[in-house]
Amino acid sequence: MFKKITNACVKFVERYLPDAFIFAILLTIIVYVLAIFKTGKSAVDLVTFWGKGFWSLLGFSMQMVLVLVTGHALAQAPVVKKALTGIASIAKTPASAILLVTFVSAIACWLNWGFGLVIGGLLAKELARKVKGVDYRLLIASAYSGFLVWHGGLSGSIPLKVVEAGGGLKGVQFDSIPLSQTLFSNFNLSISIILILTLPLINYFMIPDKDKTIEFKPEEEKEFEITIDNSFSSKLENSRLLTIIISILGFAYIIKYFSNGGTLSLDSVNLIFLFTGILLHKTPIRYIKAVDNAIKGTAGIVLQFPFYGGIMGIMVDSGLASIIANWFVSISTAKTLPLFTFLSAGLINLFIPSGGGQWVAQGPIVVKAAQSLNVPLGKAVMALAWGDAWTNMIQPFWALPILGLAKLGAKDIMGYCLVDLIYSGIIIGLIFVLL
């Protein structure tokens, strides 16, 4: 029965989900048309909002490019390859490979989402090389499914934001919400633990039959070559001394950063990956070649993120996101507000796939509703956070780095992710109603 549901989801996605770029264009058109009919803004105003938002994600886009490039380049260092091979050797069968990559990815994403995305993808590719008979699409989907728990984890942007009084929002006032009421609350820990422990099993039950299994083709991976001669330029390119000097400088700053209270963020994760990769490749030219190999997978990020910036511009500036959020609030009671906040956040996340952007658009509405209905603010904001994370399973935005790493398209994994979406939605929704 479970495999029939999985096969139906996979076939549905393969048939109807277009390329991720086409998906972004369709979302743009849908948001534009909805905004015309629902917000009262003129067509010219909406074009202005779209254009203003188009480049709003440039900084974030570069961060995500570096997540992919530095992670992929680090994985090509001989010592890291050996370590990944050692971890992958734990799995001897397709089933154990799926279980392992899901669990490791979920734990890593709960600790830090950027770290988890890269580690999950790298481990999945290594397992694909080492374990015969494992379906490559499901393996990558399993690695990505761990991303479900990120906003309930230590790098969750919304729970970390509300530690500050007012949460950086305009038009609302509330006291600091401690982590004991958000990340370390009973309901949040219950959701996180249940998903971390059961998602591996859900992915295990989706393992396709042998005749439908698509394996990884290692011949597509080409090792780069390094040429060495007696020229001055070649000696510089292959100089270990240069690598050591620049690595000392990089790690000196990293140590100082964390000793001064710095935390794991996209910038710090990228910095660690960058200088660890440079050091472990031993020579500058080896790292340059590794980056050349990795950069090919960034096309989706570079092309599509500006379009999502434009979509966010329309959603926020036109007030469309607020209209959607307000409708869900209008049908809520004190008992159902967390559930409807979760569902509305999941819907809005399809158009604003950014925790920070969604907090700005939906946060004031959720906070005011929780205050008026006497719903604990910690529970309300975590419902928003989990909604933001939930529909990432069918939103290609966050999958682009791991898809670039795997050299797959969105439709290759989204059928499996749709099953994870349905399952996790039931679990999260029930806990917000019952706890």
C-alpha positions as CSV (number, residue, x, y, z in Angstrom):
1,M,0.0,0.0,0.0
2,F,2.8,2.4,1.0
3,K,4.7,1.7,-2.2
4,K,1.6,2.3,-4.3
5,I,1.2,5.8,-2.7
6,T,4.9,6.5,-3.3
7,N,4.8,5.3,-6.9
8,A,1.7,7.5,-7.4
9,C,3.5,10.6,-6.0
10,V,6.6,9.9,-8.1
11,K,4.6,9.5,-11.3
12,F,2.5,12.6,-10.5
13,V,5.6,14.8,-10.0
14,E,7.4,13.4,-13.0
15,R,4.5,14.1,-15.2
16,Y,3.4,17.5,-13.9
17,L,6.4,19.2,-12.1
18,P,8.4,21.3,-14.6
19,D,12.0,22.2,-14.4
20,A,12.7,24.3,-11.3
21,F,13.2,27.5,-13.4
22,I,9.8,27.0,-15.0
23,F,8.3,26.5,-11.6
24,A,9.7,29.9,-10.5
25,I,8.2,31.6,-13.6
26,L,4.8,30.0,-12.9
27,L,4.9,31.1,-9.3
28,T,5.7,34.6,-10.5
29,I,2.7,34.7,-12.8
30,I,0.4,33.2,-10.1
31,V,1.4,35.7,-7.5
32,Y,1.1,38.6,-9.9
33,V,-2.4,37.6,-10.9
34,L,-3.5,37.0,-7.3
35,A,-2.2,40.3,-6.2
36,I,-4.1,42.1,-8.9
37,F,-7.4,40.6,-7.8
38,K,-6.8,40.5,-4.1
39,T,-4.8,43.6,-3.1
40,G,-6.2,46.4,-5.1
41,K,-2.8,47.4,-6.4
42,S,-2.4,48.4,-10.0
43,A,-0.5,46.3,-12.5
44,V,2.2,49.0,-12.7
45,D,2.6,49.0,-8.9
46,L,3.0,45.2,-8.9
47,V,5.7,45.4,-11.6
48,T,7.5,47.9,-9.4
49,F,7.3,45.7,-6.4
50,W,8.6,42.8,-8.5
51,G,11.5,44.8,-9.9
52,K,12.5,46.1,-6.5
53,G,12.6,42.7,-5.0
54,F,14.3,41.0,-7.9
55,W,17.9,41.7,-6.6
56,S,17.0,41.6,-2.9
57,L,18.5,38.1,-2.5
58,L,21.9,38.8,-4.2
59,G,23.8,38.5,-0.9
60,F,22.0,35.4,0.1
61,S,22.4,33.9,-3.4
62,M,26.2,34.3,-3.1
63,Q,26.1,32.6,0.3
64,M,24.2,29.6,-1.2
65,V,26.6,29.4,-4.1
66,L,29.5,29.3,-1.7
67,V,27.7,26.6,0.4
68,L,27.6,24.4,-2.7
69,V,31.1,25.3,-4.1
70,T,33.1,25.2,-0.8
71,G,31.3,22.0,0.3
72,H,31.8,20.2,-3.0
73,A,35.4,21.3,-3.2
74,L,36.1,20.2,0.4
75,A,34.6,16.8,-0.4
76,Q,37.2,16.4,-3.2
77,A,40.1,16.6,-0.8
78,P,41.7,13.2,-0.4
79,V,41.4,13.1,3.4
80,V,37.7,14.0,3.3
81,K,37.0,11.5,0.6
82,K,38.6,8.9,2.8
83,A,36.4,10.0,5.8
84,L,33.2,9.9,3.7
85,T,34.2,6.5,2.5
86,G,34.6,5.4,6.1
87,I,31.2,6.6,7.1
88,A,29.6,5.2,3.9
89,S,31.1,1.8,4.7
90,I,28.7,1.5,7.6
91,A,26.0,0.9,5.0
92,K,26.1,-2.5,3.3
93,T,22.7,-2.6,1.6
94,P,20.4,-0.1,-0.1
95,A,18.1,-0.1,2.9
96,S,20.9,0.8,5.4
97,A,22.2,3.5,3.0
98,I,18.8,5.2,3.0
99,L,18.5,4.9,6.8
100,L,22.0,6.2,7.4
101,V,21.8,9.3,5.1
102,T,18.4,10.4,6.3
103,F,19.4,10.1,10.0
104,V,22.8,11.9,9.5
105,S,21.3,14.6,7.4
106,A,18.5,15.3,9.9
107,I,20.8,15.5,12.9
108,A,23.2,17.7,10.9
109,C,20.4,20.0,9.8
110,W,19.0,20.3,13.3
111,L,22.5,21.4,14.5
112,N,23.0,23.8,11.5
113,W,20.9,23.9,8.3
114,G,23.7,25.0,6.0
115,F,26.1,22.4,7.3
116,G,23.4,19.7,7.1
117,L,22.5,20.4,3.5
118,V,26.1,20.0,2.4
119,I,27.0,17.0,4.6
120,G,23.8,15.2,3.6
121,G,24.4,15.7,-0.1
122,L,28.1,14.6,0.1
123,L,27.3,11.5,2.1
124,A,24.5,10.6,-0.3
125,K,26.9,10.8,-3.3
126,E,29.5,8.7,-1.5
127,L,26.9,6.1,-0.6
128,A,25.7,6.0,-4.2
129,R,29.3,5.1,-5.2
130,K,29.8,2.4,-2.6
131,V,26.4,0.7,-2.2
132,K,25.3,-1.3,-5.2
133,G,21.6,-1.4,-6.0
134,V,20.6,1.8,-4.1
135,D,18.3,4.2,-6.0
136,Y,20.2,7.5,-6.5
137,R,17.0,9.6,-6.6
138,L,15.7,8.4,-3.3
139,L,19.2,8.7,-1.8
140,I,19.4,12.4,-2.6
141,A,15.7,12.9,-1.6
142,S,16.5,11.2,1.7
143,A,19.5,13.5,2.3
144,Y,17.2,16.5,1.5
145,S,14.4,15.3,3.7
146,G,16.6,15.9,6.8
147,F,16.2,19.6,6.0
148,L,12.6,19.3,7.4
149,V,13.8,19.7,10.9
150,W,16.0,22.8,10.4
151,H,13.7,25.5,11.7
152,G,13.1,23.5,14.9
153,G,16.8,23.2,15.5
154,L,19.7,25.3,16.7
155,S,20.0,27.5,13.6
156,G,16.3,28.2,13.3
157,S,16.1,31.9,12.3
158,I,12.7,32.7,13.9
159,P,13.2,31.2,17.4
160,L,16.6,32.9,17.5
161,K,15.1,36.2,16.4
162,V,12.4,36.3,19.1
163,V,15.0,36.0,21.8
164,E,15.2,39.7,21.1
165,A,12.2,41.7,22.5
166,G,10.0,42.6,19.6
167,G,11.7,40.1,17.3
168,G,12.8,42.9,14.9
169,L,9.2,43.4,13.8
170,K,7.5,46.8,13.2
171,G,4.1,47.5,14.7
172,V,4.1,44.8,17.4
173,Q,5.5,44.7,20.9
174,F,6.3,41.6,23.0
175,D,8.9,40.6,25.6
176,S,11.9,38.4,24.8
177,I,10.8,34.8,24.2
178,P,13.4,32.4,25.7
179,L,14.5,29.3,23.9
180,S,12.9,27.2,26.7
181,Q,9.6,28.3,25.2
182,T,10.6,27.7,21.6
183,L,13.4,25.4,20.6
184,F,13.6,23.5,23.9
185,S,9.8,23.4,24.6
186,N,8.1,20.0,24.9
187,F,6.1,20.4,21.7
188,N,9.1,21.4,19.6
189,L,11.4,18.7,21.0
190,S,8.6,16.2,20.4
191,I,8.3,17.1,16.8
192,S,12.1,17.2,16.2
193,I,12.7,13.8,17.9
194,I,9.8,12.0,16.2
195,L,10.8,13.3,12.7
196,I,14.5,12.5,13.2
197,L,13.7,9.0,14.3
198,T,10.9,8.2,11.9
199,L,11.9,9.9,8.7
200,P,14.6,7.3,8.0
201,L,11.9,4.6,8.2
202,I,9.5,6.5,5.9
203,N,12.3,6.8,3.3
204,Y,13.1,3.1,3.8
205,F,9.5,2.1,3.0
206,M,9.8,4.1,-0.3
207,I,12.7,2.0,-1.7
208,P,11.6,1.1,-5.2
209,D,11.6,-2.3,-6.7
210,K,14.8,-3.4,-8.5
211,D,13.3,-3.0,-11.9
212,K,12.5,0.7,-11.1
213,T,15.8,1.5,-9.4
214,I,18.0,4.1,-11.0
215,E,21.6,3.8,-9.8
216,F,24.4,6.4,-9.8
217,K,26.8,6.3,-12.7
218,P,30.3,7.0,-11.4
219,E,31.7,7.4,-14.9
220,E,30.1,10.8,-14.9
221,E,32.5,12.0,-12.2
222,K,35.9,13.0,-13.7
223,E,39.0,13.5,-11.6
224,F,40.9,16.7,-12.3
225,E,44.5,16.6,-13.4
226,I,47.4,18.8,-12.2
227,T,50.4,19.5,-14.4
228,I,53.7,20.5,-12.8
229,D,56.7,22.0,-14.6
230,N,59.8,24.1,-13.6
231,S,58.3,27.5,-14.4
232,F,57.9,30.1,-11.7
233,S,54.1,30.3,-12.1
234,S,53.8,26.5,-11.8
235,K,55.9,26.5,-8.6
236,L,53.6,29.2,-7.1
237,E,50.5,27.3,-8.1
238,N,51.8,24.1,-6.5
239,S,53.3,25.8,-3.4
240,R,52.3,24.3,-0.1
241,L,53.9,27.2,1.7
242,L,51.3,29.6,0.2
243,T,48.5,27.3,1.3
244,I,49.9,27.1,4.8
245,I,50.3,30.9,5.1
246,I,46.8,31.7,3.9
247,S,45.2,28.9,6.0
248,I,46.9,30.2,9.2
249,L,45.4,33.6,8.5
250,G,41.9,32.1,7.8
251,F,41.8,29.9,10.9
252,A,43.2,32.7,13.1
253,Y,40.2,34.7,12.2
254,I,37.8,31.8,12.7
255,I,39.2,31.0,16.2
256,K,38.9,34.7,17.1
257,Y,35.4,34.9,15.8
258,F,34.1,32.0,17.9
259,S,36.1,33.0,21.0
260,N,34.3,36.4,20.8
261,G,30.9,34.6,21.0
262,G,30.3,34.1,17.2
263,T,27.9,31.4,16.2
264,L,27.5,29.0,13.2
265,S,25.9,31.0,10.4
266,L,26.1,30.7,6.6
267,D,29.1,33.0,6.6
268,S,31.0,31.1,9.3
269,V,30.1,27.7,7.8
270,N,31.4,28.9,4.4
271,L,34.5,30.3,5.9
272,I,35.3,27.0,7.7
273,F,34.6,25.0,4.5
274,L,36.7,27.4,2.4
275,F,39.9,27.3,4.5
276,T,39.6,23.7,5.5
277,G,39.3,22.9,1.8
278,I,42.3,25.0,0.9
279,L,44.4,23.4,3.6
280,L,43.4,19.8,2.8
281,H,44.0,20.2,-0.9
282,K,47.6,21.2,0.0
283,T,48.3,23.3,-3.0
284,P,46.4,26.4,-4.4
285,I,46.0,24.9,-7.9
286,R,44.4,21.7,-6.6
287,Y,41.8,23.9,-4.8
288,I,41.3,26.0,-7.9
289,K,40.6,22.8,-9.9
290,A,38.2,21.5,-7.2
291,V,36.3,24.8,-7.3
292,D,36.1,24.7,-11.1
293,N,34.5,21.3,-10.8
294,A,32.0,22.5,-8.2
295,I,30.9,25.7,-9.8
296,K,29.1,23.9,-12.6
297,G,26.3,22.9,-10.2
298,T,25.5,26.5,-9.2
299,A,23.5,27.5,-12.4
300,G,20.1,26.9,-10.8
301,I,20.9,29.2,-7.8
302,V,22.3,32.0,-10.0
303,L,19.3,31.9,-12.4
304,Q,16.4,31.3,-10.1
305,F,17.1,33.1,-6.8
306,P,16.4,36.6,-8.4
307,F,13.0,35.4,-9.5
308,Y,12.2,34.4,-6.0
309,G,13.3,37.8,-4.8
310,G,10.8,39.3,-7.2
311,I,8.1,37.0,-6.0
312,M,8.8,38.0,-2.4
313,G,8.7,41.6,-3.4
314,I,5.2,41.2,-4.7
315,M,4.0,39.1,-1.8
316,V,5.3,41.5,0.9
317,D,4.9,45.0,-0.6
318,S,1.5,44.3,-2.1
319,G,0.2,42.9,1.2
320,L,-0.8,39.6,-0.4
321,A,1.1,37.6,2.2
322,S,-0.8,39.5,4.9
323,I,-4.1,38.8,3.3
324,I,-3.5,35.1,3.2
325,A,-2.2,35.0,6.8
326,N,-5.2,37.2,8.0
327,W,-7.7,34.8,6.4
328,F,-6.3,31.8,8.4
329,V,-6.3,33.9,11.6
330,S,-9.9,34.9,11.0
331,I,-11.0,31.3,11.2
332,S,-8.8,30.4,14.2
333,T,-9.6,29.9,17.8
334,A,-7.2,29.7,20.7
335,K,-7.1,25.9,20.2
336,T,-6.6,26.0,16.4
337,L,-4.4,29.1,15.9
338,P,-1.1,27.1,16.1
339,L,-2.4,24.6,13.5
340,F,-3.7,27.2,11.1
341,T,-0.6,29.3,11.5
342,F,1.4,26.2,10.6
343,L,-0.8,25.6,7.5
344,S,-0.8,29.2,6.4
345,A,3.0,29.4,6.8
346,G,3.4,26.3,4.7
347,L,1.3,27.9,1.9
348,I,3.1,31.3,2.1
349,N,6.5,29.5,2.1
350,L,5.8,28.3,-1.4
351,F,6.0,32.0,-2.5
352,I,8.4,33.3,0.2
353,P,10.9,30.4,0.8
354,S,12.9,32.4,3.4
355,G,12.5,32.2,7.1
356,G,13.5,35.8,7.6
357,G,11.3,37.1,4.8
358,Q,8.3,35.1,6.0
359,W,8.8,36.4,9.6
360,V,8.7,40.0,8.3
361,A,5.5,39.3,6.3
362,Q,3.6,37.0,8.6
363,G,5.1,37.5,12.0
364,P,3.2,40.7,13.0
365,I,-0.1,39.0,12.2
366,V,0.7,35.8,14.1
367,V,1.9,37.7,17.2
368,K,-1.1,40.0,17.3
369,A,-3.5,37.0,16.9
370,A,-1.7,35.0,19.6
371,Q,-1.9,38.0,22.0
372,S,-5.6,38.5,21.4
373,L,-6.4,34.8,21.8
374,N,-4.1,34.3,24.8
375,V,-2.1,31.7,22.9
376,P,1.5,31.3,24.2
377,L,3.7,33.3,21.9
378,G,6.4,30.6,21.8
379,K,4.0,28.1,20.4
380,A,2.6,30.5,17.8
381,V,6.0,31.5,16.5
382,M,7.2,27.9,16.3
383,A,4.1,27.0,14.4
384,L,5.1,29.6,11.9
385,A,8.7,28.3,11.9
386,W,7.6,24.7,11.2
387,G,5.3,25.8,8.4
388,D,8.2,27.6,6.8
389,A,10.3,24.4,7.0
390,W,7.5,22.0,6.0
391,T,6.7,22.9,2.4
392,N,10.4,23.1,1.5
393,M,9.8,19.4,0.6
394,I,7.9,20.5,-2.5
395,Q,9.6,23.9,-3.0
396,P,12.8,23.6,-5.2
397,F,14.3,26.8,-3.8
398,W,16.2,25.1,-0.9
399,A,16.8,21.9,-2.9
400,L,18.9,23.7,-5.5
401,P,22.3,23.3,-3.7
402,I,21.9,19.6,-3.2
403,L,20.5,19.1,-6.7
404,G,23.5,21.0,-8.1
405,L,25.8,18.7,-6.0
406,A,23.9,15.6,-7.2
407,K,23.4,16.8,-10.8
408,L,19.7,16.0,-10.7
409,G,16.6,17.9,-11.4
410,A,13.8,18.8,-9.0
411,K,11.4,16.3,-10.5
412,D,13.9,13.5,-9.8
413,I,13.4,13.8,-6.0
414,M,10.2,15.7,-5.4
415,G,7.9,12.7,-5.7
416,Y,9.6,11.1,-2.7
417,C,9.7,14.4,-0.9
418,L,6.0,14.8,-1.4
419,V,5.5,11.6,0.7
420,D,7.7,13.1,3.4
421,L,5.6,16.3,3.2
422,I,2.3,14.4,3.8
423,Y,3.7,12.3,6.7
424,S,5.5,15.2,8.4
425,G,2.4,17.5,8.0
426,I,0.3,14.9,9.9
427,I,2.8,14.6,12.7
428,I,3.4,18.3,13.1
429,G,-0.2,19.2,12.9
430,L,-1.2,16.6,15.5
431,I,1.4,17.7,18.0
432,F,0.3,21.4,17.7
433,V,-3.3,20.4,18.4
434,L,-2.5,17.9,21.2
435,L,0.4,19.5,23.1
